């Protein structure tokens, strides 16, 4: 053990079957910065964005974000996105509607929802022993997604809730996916997500698909099951065995992967895939609690277990 920049540093010899983060976690309470085989192990930094206007995210987004951070051994930053409504009133609207007062009331309600969300995240993170930081962003209604996307560029992973009837979360989710440049984990807002231990890779051998797989690396390392799916008779694939080739590469890294092929009509019959809030992003689906794809079909109904999506945009 030796001292560098005022911190005690030690090198850990990680034996087969012991994860580096497990060994490092044991040293953290002592304030030790640990390296594995001479290389610094960087902690994953995740950020969850919680819009407060016009409605807060689903009730389960907070607990799901903390659970995902804990599953990944990541530090979590929570950013509430409060609304800043520009005053475009004139003399008549001020006289008849008292518009400035209504704007102040809406903004105050947004900030109060943000404070409630921050308190909820802090309590959940403390319960789960997840390192937490927090911040408050402020943006006009049409720019809330842009504000979140710009802040997301400073983290390894972005997280955002998704609800079919919450336009604010939908807008922010799509903006973060396509403008942050970071992988985005989209969380359900009305059901709990357990360990994200089944990774389903939609694979066509393209550059964006490769990026999505690379972005899913922390999940792949922890997965108990990996399914690689390809859609046949939809477009020309770069080679016939694209899925088998990826499975081979993953197995060479010590991961267990299986290959599934589906027809386009089967894909369209799945309600949860139709609801995917994306225009054209490469995507990996992550199922919790060991839920798996049915053999020969792509789940014609909703899966029994909660699932998330991790997305990588084309840019």
N, C-alpha and C positions, 0 to 999 in steps of 0.2 A: 504494500500500500504506500502511496506517495501523494504529495500535495501539489496541486496545480491551481493557480489563480485563487488560492485561499480555500480550495475544496479538497477534501480527501478523495482520492481516486484509486480504485482497485481494479484489477483485471480478473474476470471470472472465466474459469475453464468450464464450459457448459458440456456436460456429458450427454450421451445419446438418450433421448426421451425426456430431457428437461428443457423446457422453453427458456430462452434468454430472458423474456420479460418476467417469468416466474422468479428467476434468481435475482433480477434487478429489483423487483417489488419488495423482496425481503430486505434489501439494503436501503430503500428509500426512507424508512422511518429514522434511520441513523444519519440522514443528510448526506449519504454517499452518492457521488456521481459515478456510475459503473460503466465499464466497457466490456465488450465481449470479444475475446481474441484480439485485443488491441484496437478495435473499432468502436467509436462512440455509438451507442444505441439511442436514437432519437425517439422521444415519446410522440405518439400520434396526437395531433391537435385537431379536434373536431369543433364545429360551431353549429348551433341550432338557431334558426331564425323564427321568431314568433311575432307575427303581425298583430296589431291591436286594433285595427280599424278595417272595415266597419265592425267586424266580429273577431273575437279571439279564436285561436285554433281549437281543434277538438280536445276533449278532456284528457285523452290518453297520450297526446303528443309529448308532454313534459316527461312523464314516466318512461315512455318509449325511448326518448332521446337519451336520458340518463342510463337506461338499461343497455342501449347500444354502445354508449361510451364505456361503460363498465365491461361489456363483452369484449371490446377492442383494447382494453387497458389504456384508454385515451383520456387526455385532459379535455374538459368540455368548456367551451365558451358559449354563453347564452346571450343572444342579442334580440331585445324586443324592438320592434319597428313601430314607433309611434307616428301618428299622422300630424302633418303640418299643413294646415289649410290656408292658402293665400287669401288675403282680404281683397275681394274684388267688388266690394259693395260701393254703392253711390249714395247720394243724399236721400233719394227716394226710398231705396231699400233699407237704409238705416232708420228712416222715419217709420216705414210701414212694417218691416219685419224684424228690426233690431238685429240685423245679420251679424255684426261683429260679436255681439253677446252669444249668439247661437254657435258661432265658430269657436269661441273660447270654451264653451260648454262641451262641445264635441272633442276638442283637443284635450281638455281636462279628463274627460271620461276615458279617452285613449290612454293617457298617461297612467290613470288609475288601474286600468286593466293590465298595463305593462308592469306596474309595481306588484300586482297580485301574481302575475306569472313569474316574475323574478323570485318572489318569496317562495312560490311553489317549487321552482327548480332548485333553489338553495336547500330547501328542506329535503327534497328527494335525493339530491347529490350527497348531502350529509349522511343520510340514511344508508346510501350505497357506497360511501367512501370514495366518491369520484371527485377529483380535483376540479374546481369550478372557478371561472371568472365570468363577469357579466358586464354588459354595456347597453346603452340605450341609443338607438338610431332614430333619426327624425327625417321624414321626407313627405313630400306632397303625395296625395293618393296615387297618382299615375306613376310616381317614381319610387315607390316603396320597394318594388322588385329590383330596380337598378341599384338602390342603396345597399340592399342585402347582397347582391351579386358582387359589388365592388369590395365589400368587407370580406366576403367569402374567399377572396383570392389570397388571403393571409393564412389560410388553414389547410390542413391535409384533406379534410372531409367536411362537406356541408350537410346539414340535415334540415328538413322542412316537413311540416305536417301537410296532409292532403285530406280534403273532405269534398265530396261531390257538390255540396251547396255553399262552400266557402270560396267566393271569388277571389278574395285577397290572398289566401294561401295558394290557390291555383296560379294566380299571376306571379307571385313571388317564386313558387316552385319552378315554373317554366323559365323565368328570367335567370334564376340561379343556375339551372342546368345548362343553359345556352350561353350565359355571359360571364359566369364566375371563372371558368377554366378549371374548376375543381370537380371531382366526383361528388355526386349528390345522392344522399340516402333519403328517399321519400317515405315518411312514416304514416301509418294509419292513425287517424285521430279518435277512433271510437272502439278500439280493441287493443288488448295487451299483446306485445310482441315478446316472445321468449328468446332463447339463444338462436341467432341467425345461422343455423348450422347446415342448411341445405342451400347451396348456391346453384342456380339454374342459369346457364350462359346461353344467350341467343347468339349463335355463331354463324357467320358467313365468310370468314376469312378476310374481311376488310380491315382497313386501317382503324376505323372507328371501333370496330368490334375488338380489335387487339388492344386498343386503349382502354376499353371498358374492362377487359380481363385484367389488365395491369392495375387499374384503379381498384379492382376488387381483391387485390392481393391480401390485405389484412383479413378479409373474410374467407378467402380460399385457404389460408393457413390454419384457420380454426374450424373449417367445415368438416362435418362427418360424412357428407354426401355432396358430390358435384355432378350435375347433369348437364350435358352439352346437347343443345337442341339445334337442329337445322330444319329449314322449311324447304321441301322439295317441290319441283314444278312451279316455282314462282319466278326465279331469276337464275341466270347463269352463274354458277359458283366457280371460283378460280381453279378448283380441282374437285374431283369426285369424293375424295376422302378427307375433306377439310375438317370435319368433326373428329374423325379417327386420329388425324394428325395432331390436333390440339389435345385430345385425350392422352396420346402417347407422350407429348411434352409434359403434361401435368403429372402423369405417372412417373416420369423420369425425375420429377422433383419430390417424389414421395407422397403425392396426393392420389386419392382414389376418385376416378372419373368414369362415368358411363355415357354412352351416346344414344340419343333418341332422334328420330326423324318424324316430321309431321307434314301433312298436306295443308295448303293454305286455308281450305274450308274449315279444317279443324281448329286452326288458330282463331278464325273469325267467330267461332261458336263460343269461345270462352269469354264470359262477361268481364272478368277482371282484367283481361288483356285489352278489351275494347275501351276500358276506362282509363288506360294509361295516359297520363296527362302530358304527352310529348308529341312533337311534330315529327322528328326524324333522328332521335338520339339512339346511340348504341346503348344496350341495356343488359343488366344482369338482375335476375329475380332472386331474392333471398327468402327462403321459407323458414319459419321458426318452428321449434319443437319437433323437428324431424318429419314434417309433412312432406310428402313426395308426389311427384307426378304419377298419374295412373299410366300403366303400360299401354301404349298404342293410342292414347288420347291425351289431349291437353286440358283436362279438367273442364268438362262442359258446364260445371257449376262452380260456385265459389269454393276455394280450398277450405278445409275444416280448420286449419290453423292460420294465424295471422302471417302476413308476409310483407316485405318491403321491396323497394326497387332501388338499385344503385345505377346511376346513369352517367354517361360521359358524352359530351356534345361533339359535334363534328369539327369544330374549329380547332 
